[in-house]
Structure formats: structure tokens, C-alpha cells
Amino acid sequence: MHMEWEAPTLADVLEARRRISPHLSPTPLFAYPALNDLVGAEIFVKHENHQPVGAFKVRGGVNLVSQLGQEEREAGVIAASTGNHGQSIAYAARLFGVRATICVPEAANPVKVASMRALGAELVFHGRDYDEAREHCERVASERGYRYVHSGNEPLLIAGVGTETLEIFEQQPQVEAVVVPIGGGSGAAGACIVAKAINPAVRVIGVQSEAAPAAFRSWQERRLVEARMHTVAEGLATRTAFELPQRILWQSLDDFLLVSDDEILTAQALMIEATRNLVEASGAAPLAAALRLGDELAGMRTALIASGGNVSREQLLEVLGRKDATTDTPHEPLARTTP
């Protein structure tokens, strides 16, 4: 097992916040009584869908690219992504005048693809899924001397995305549980670092689709494993787990749930209706987990990280047109209460 990556600390997250604050404003943390009633807990939603690229990862991208040396900047950066990591690196590269190449699966989300193009990144389409794109990306990086930015094994990325959890505790210091979606695990790792440093009693709960359980199984078995992957939530779609986030999760994550894609899509429709925000499938996974946990969260002040809102028109029409799996009727809109 490689040990060259040092796990970030709260000090690294504070340093990251200092670096990114000139470029990214804090995102809102809103209370939604309609969600309280559904879950039976006091629910707050951390709106990372309000980021300029519509997802939390941009925090890590800005932190990392701001720290590149002159040689790395001149060489340019390359990353593999289903979309949100790629947008993050493309946004940060544009901000700091660095050339960016992003390798994406051939069937990548068109909303995320259009965003990366608009940000000036060169796109390379390769493979059926994230991992095939990643393997190609690593070959290209090695051949051309680009700075390869892995989506998980990067301390500066994890410290950067940890700032979302820092903001949660600044906005609501009494939060007792944080529920975070896990694909590669950088967001959950950042949440663990911050929450446990602020208050070790805070429960940090991860959630992944049972249709792509590599990170869950790796956490459970305390070793890196590969697993099948065919989830609708592309932000959670990884076939392999990543070492640095997993090391942090093994040490600090309190609980990890698998939920079905059907539960995720139901939660996505509920979140869109309750918050009047665009929420992508992976960003709705924390609500799916909270609904599953039920009594375990009863009465707790719980923050759900809505990690992104990059939904294509087709995905949106499909999720809002679904019938509820339990009632077989279309979802009734939830009453809106201003936070």
C-alpha cells in the first residue's frame, strides 16, 4: 500500500478556505420543515448545487490548482471524470491560466460535458465508464508529462472540499450528524476531518448506491476492493475505491449505508420539490440514507450535503415523471416553508 499521501488536518482545511475564499463564496445551509416531517429529524441542506459549476468538487480544484508549481502550470493538468471533478479542474485551470485536459466516459452527462467545454477544457472521450476513462487518462498523463489530478488521492482536493463541512459548523454549530454521498470519497473524507476535529461526537454517515458499492465494500473490509457498477447516479459511479480517502474513512466514518437507485431517485424528486432546487441523483443520496435510517436520526440536527445539481433535461423529466415506488402514484408537491 502506498503511503506517500498525507491525510489533511483541520489546519489544512482552514488554509484551503483562506485560498479559495477570494474565488468561491460560502454556499447556503437551509432548513426545510417539509424534510423534517419526512425524516423525523431537524434537517438542514448544504447547497453545493449553488457552486459556480453546480457541485462541491470545485472547492478542491481551486485549492489544488492554486498551489501548482511553475513547471506543473506550464505542462498543464489532466483529470478523468464523469463530470463534477472535471468541471472542478476545468474551472480552476481557467481561473489560474492553466491548460486542462479532461478524459470522460463516452456516455458522460451532456450537461457536465457542455460545462467543461465552455470552461475551455480539452475533452477526450474514452471508454464505457469512469474507470476506463481514468486508466486512459493515466496513460496520456505519463506520455505527455501533464500534471495528473486524481479525483481521490490528492490531499489538496480533500482539504479543499472539507471547507463545505467547515461552513456547515459555522452556520449551524449544533449539527449532530452529517450525511454525505460517497463516490471516490473525497467529500466524505473532508467531512470526517472537519467534523471530528470540531466535535468527535458528531456522526458522519456515508451513503453510496448498492449498484456501485466499491467504496462501501472497501470500508467494510478495510481493504481496497473493486465492485460492479451500474448506478444511475454518475457522481457515485466508481468501480474501484481510492486509498487516501479510504484511509481517512476507515479511521473516522461512523456509518456507511447502501441505498437502491430507486430510493435515490425517489429522494431526488422529494428534494427537488421540497427545496425548489436542482439536485442531481448523487446529491439526493443523503436524503435516501436519512429516510432509511429513520429512528436512528430521530430528533437529531442533521445536515445533508446536496453535493451537486448537474441534472440533464432528460434526467430531470424522467425523475419528476416517475411514480412513487410505494404508492404507484406521482409525487405530491411538498408544502414550501421559507427557512
C-alpha positions, -999 to +999 in steps of 0.1 A: +000+000+000+014+034-010+017+058+019+031+089+001-002+108+006-005+125+039-041+128+053-050+165+056-058+180+090-082+208+101-053+232+098-051+222+061-088+228+056-085+262+072-056+270+049-077+258+019-105+281+030-081+310+030-070+302-005-104+296-021-124+323-004-114+350-029-128+328-056-158+309-041-185+323-018-199+301+011-229+281+000-262+283+019-273+259+046-311+260+046-337+243+069-367+226+053-396+217+077-411+196+049-380+174+051-381+174+089-415+158+087-404+132+063-373+121+082-383+128+118-352+149+124-342+186+122-329+186+086-305+212+070-294+210+034-259+222+024-265+236-011-233+227-030-255+228-061-251+266-058-214+264-067-204+281-100-200+246-116-230+232-097-211+208-075-189+207-044-157+195-060-148+229-073-135+237-038-108+211-042-100+221-077-094+257-068-073+247-037-051+223-057-046+243-089-037+275-068-008+255-054+007+242-086+044+250-092+055+269-123+066+237-142+032+220-135+013+251-146+033+252-179+028+214-185-010+216-179-033+194-159-052+163-168-080+145-150-106+118-155-142+124-145-178+115-150-183+153-149-181+171-115-143+165-108-137+175-144-157+207-141-138+215-109-104+211-126-115+230-157-129+259-136-098+262-115-075+258-145-093+287-163-091+308-131-053+304-129-045+303-166-036+266-168-044+243-198-067+215-188-075+181-205-104+160-191-110+124-200-146+114-198-166+082-205-182+082-239-217+085-225-209+113-200-237+136-187-242+161-215-248+190-191-214+184-175-197+179-208-211+213-221-199+230-189-164+216-192-162+227-229-175+262-220-147+264-193-121+259-220-110+223-212-100+199-240-122+168-237-111+133-245-139+107-247-128+072-238-144+040-225-177+029-211-173+042-176-152+064-153-126+037-146-119+031-183-116+069-188-093+071-158-070+043-170-067+061-204-061+094-186-032+080-166-015+067-198-019+101-215-006+119-184+025+097-184+032+100-221+028+138-223+041+149-189+008+165-177+001+170-140-024+142-134-051+152-108-066+120-093-101+125-081-094+110-046-057+105-038-050+143-036-046+158-001-052+193-015-085+182-031-097+167+002-087+197+022-105+219-003-138+200-002-135+199+036-144+236+036-180+226+028-183+209+062-164+238+079-191+261+066-219+238+080-205+241+115-200+279+112-236+282+100-251+256+125-226+248+153-250+224+169-253+199+140-252+164+154-250+143+121-236+149+086-248+127+058-225+127+027-226+109-006-196+088-015-182+080-049-144+083-047-148+095-011-131+129-011-161+147+002-167+122+030-131+122+039-131+160+042-163+159+063-147+134+087-116+155+091-136+186+100-164+172+120-142+150+142-118+179+149-147+202+159-167+177+179-158+139+179-194+131+190-208+143+156-219+113+135-205+113+099-226+089+077-217+079+042-241+067+015-235+050-018-257+033-044-259-005-040-255-006-078-219+007-073-207-004-039-168-004-043-162+023-016-187+007+008-172-028+005-137-013+009-148+005+040-164-027+054-135-049+046-107-024+054-090-031+021-094-017-014-118-038-035-134-035-069-171-040-075-197-039-102-210-005-112-243+003-130-259+031-110-279+059-124-261+083-101-230+090-121-214+110-092-213+078-072-202+056-101-167+042-094-156+006-098-126+009-075-120+026-042-092+051-036-066+047-009-063+081+007-100+088+012-105+052+024-077+055+050-095+085+064-129+068+063-116+037+080-104+058+108-133+083+112-165+074+093-192+063+118-216+046+094-219+037+057-252+028+040-260+014+007-293+025-009-310+014-041-311+035-072-349+036-068-345+051-033-321+077-047-345+087-075-374+089-051-353+111-028-342+132-058-378+140-066-386+148-030-356+171-026-363+190-058-399+195-047-391+204-011-362+227-017-371+241-051-335+234-062-320+213-089-304+183-072-286+155-091-290+119-081-258+117-061-268+149-042-301+132-032-284+101-019-281+116+016-319+121+019-323+085+008-300+074+036-317+096+061-351+081+052-337+047+056-321+055+090-354+068+103-354+064+141-316+064+143-317+101+134-349+109+154-347+145+167-311+150+156-299+181+139-288+166+106-270+182+077-275+166+043-248+175+017-265+182-016-233+176-034-244+189-068-272+199-091-260+189-126-291+172-140-297+169-177-331+178-191-338+141-198-328+130-163-350+158-148-381+148-169-376+112-160-372+117-123-401+141-119-423+119-141-417+087-120-444+071-100-436+066-063-424+030-059-445+025-028-478+043-037-477+039-075-489+075-078-470+106-089-453+125-061-475+152-045-456+185-042-445+192-006-456+224+010-428+250+010-418+267+042-392+295+039-362+286+061 
